[in-house]
Amino acid sequence: MFVFSLLMTDIRDKSGVFEGPGDTLFFSHNVAMLANDTYRTMGRLVAMSLLQGGPGPLWMSEAAYRYWVGLPIADDMLQVQHVTDEAMRLRIAAVCCICTYCSFRVFSSGGNQTFVQLYIF
């Protein structure tokens, strides 16, 4: 089983198939790796480890796993810092700031109007 532990570590750290912070990794978006079947090869190696009683990809994001198997995803599972593309992360953070500002502005106006405006936004 030690061999499969080393295999899983190399797939996580050196293959380029996964990206993200810490132990919340997602599949990387790489068209060249898709074209040359790198994802398929890594998937087969993970399957071989599992079939032999070895470890699986325990570093995968829980939100990604839940999405793939059709389970609901809690809002707190999705974090801006999980986005590895710097430009996209900045865009998402900007939208989050806008939402926070609008939410605060609407919240400070009070009354039932708060819920309706937040729901529409």
C-alpha positions as CSV (number, residue, x, y, z in Angstrom):
1,M,0.0,0.0,0.0
2,F,3.0,2.3,0.5
3,V,3.5,2.4,-3.3
4,F,-0.1,3.7,-3.8
5,S,0.4,6.3,-1.1
6,L,3.4,7.5,-3.0
7,L,1.4,7.4,-6.2
8,M,-1.4,9.5,-4.8
9,T,1.1,12.0,-3.5
10,D,2.7,12.3,-6.9
11,I,-0.6,12.6,-8.7
12,R,-1.6,15.4,-6.2
13,D,1.7,17.3,-6.2
14,K,3.4,16.7,-9.6
15,S,0.9,15.7,-12.2
16,G,-0.7,19.2,-12.7
17,V,-4.1,17.5,-12.8
18,F,-5.2,19.2,-9.6
19,E,-4.9,22.8,-8.4
20,G,-6.1,24.8,-5.4
21,P,-5.2,25.6,-1.9
22,G,-4.3,22.9,0.7
23,D,-6.5,19.9,0.8
24,T,-9.4,21.4,-1.2
25,L,-8.2,20.7,-4.7
26,F,-10.2,20.8,-7.9
27,F,-9.3,19.5,-11.4
28,S,-7.2,21.9,-13.3
29,H,-8.5,23.3,-16.6
30,N,-5.9,22.3,-19.1
31,V,-7.0,21.5,-22.7
32,A,-3.6,20.0,-23.6
33,M,-3.8,17.5,-20.7
34,L,-7.3,16.6,-21.8
35,A,-6.2,16.2,-25.4
36,N,-3.3,13.8,-24.5
37,D,-5.4,11.8,-22.1
38,T,-3.5,12.8,-18.9
39,Y,-6.8,13.1,-17.0
40,R,-7.8,9.6,-18.1
41,T,-4.4,8.2,-17.1
42,M,-4.5,9.8,-13.7
43,G,-8.1,8.5,-13.2
44,R,-7.0,5.0,-14.0
45,L,-4.1,5.2,-11.6
46,V,-6.5,6.4,-8.8
47,A,-8.9,3.6,-9.7
48,M,-6.1,1.0,-9.5
49,S,-5.1,2.3,-6.1
50,L,-8.7,2.0,-4.8
51,L,-9.2,-1.5,-6.3
52,Q,-6.0,-2.6,-4.5
53,G,-7.2,-1.2,-1.2
54,G,-4.9,1.8,-1.4
55,P,-5.8,5.4,-0.7
56,G,-8.1,7.6,-2.8
57,P,-7.8,11.2,-3.6
58,L,-8.5,12.5,-0.1
59,W,-7.4,16.0,-1.0
60,M,-10.3,16.6,-3.3
61,S,-12.7,19.5,-2.6
62,E,-15.8,18.4,-0.7
63,A,-17.9,20.8,-2.8
64,A,-16.6,19.3,-6.0
65,Y,-17.4,15.8,-4.8
66,R,-20.9,16.7,-3.7
67,Y,-21.5,18.4,-7.1
68,W,-20.4,15.3,-9.0
69,V,-22.6,12.9,-7.0
70,G,-25.6,15.2,-7.1
71,L,-25.7,16.2,-3.4
72,P,-26.5,19.8,-2.3
73,I,-23.6,22.2,-1.7
74,A,-23.6,24.5,1.3
75,D,-22.7,28.1,0.6
76,D,-19.8,28.0,3.1
77,M,-18.1,25.2,1.1
78,L,-17.5,27.6,-1.8
79,Q,-14.8,30.1,-1.1
80,V,-13.3,32.8,-3.3
81,Q,-9.7,31.7,-2.4
82,H,-10.4,28.3,-3.9
83,V,-10.4,29.9,-7.4
84,T,-6.8,29.5,-8.7
85,D,-7.0,31.8,-11.7
86,E,-5.9,35.2,-10.3
87,A,-8.0,37.3,-12.8
88,M,-11.1,35.3,-12.1
89,R,-10.6,35.4,-8.4
90,L,-10.3,39.2,-8.5
91,R,-13.5,39.5,-10.6
92,I,-15.4,37.3,-8.1
93,A,-14.1,39.2,-5.1
94,A,-15.3,42.5,-6.8
95,V,-18.8,41.0,-7.3
96,C,-18.8,39.9,-3.6
97,C,-17.9,43.4,-2.5
98,I,-20.7,44.8,-4.6
99,C,-23.2,42.3,-3.1
100,T,-22.0,43.1,0.4
101,Y,-22.3,46.9,-0.1
102,C,-25.8,46.5,-1.6
103,S,-26.8,44.2,1.1
104,F,-25.7,46.6,3.8
105,R,-27.4,49.6,2.0
106,V,-30.6,47.6,1.7
107,F,-30.3,46.3,5.3
108,S,-29.9,49.7,6.7
109,S,-33.1,50.9,5.1
110,G,-35.1,48.4,7.3
111,G,-38.6,46.9,7.1
112,N,-39.9,44.1,4.9
113,Q,-38.3,45.8,1.9
114,T,-34.9,44.4,3.0
115,F,-35.8,40.7,2.3
116,V,-37.4,41.5,-1.1
117,Q,-34.5,43.6,-2.3
118,L,-31.9,41.1,-1.1
119,Y,-33.8,38.2,-2.8
120,I,-33.9,40.1,-6.1
121,F,-30.3,41.1,-6.0
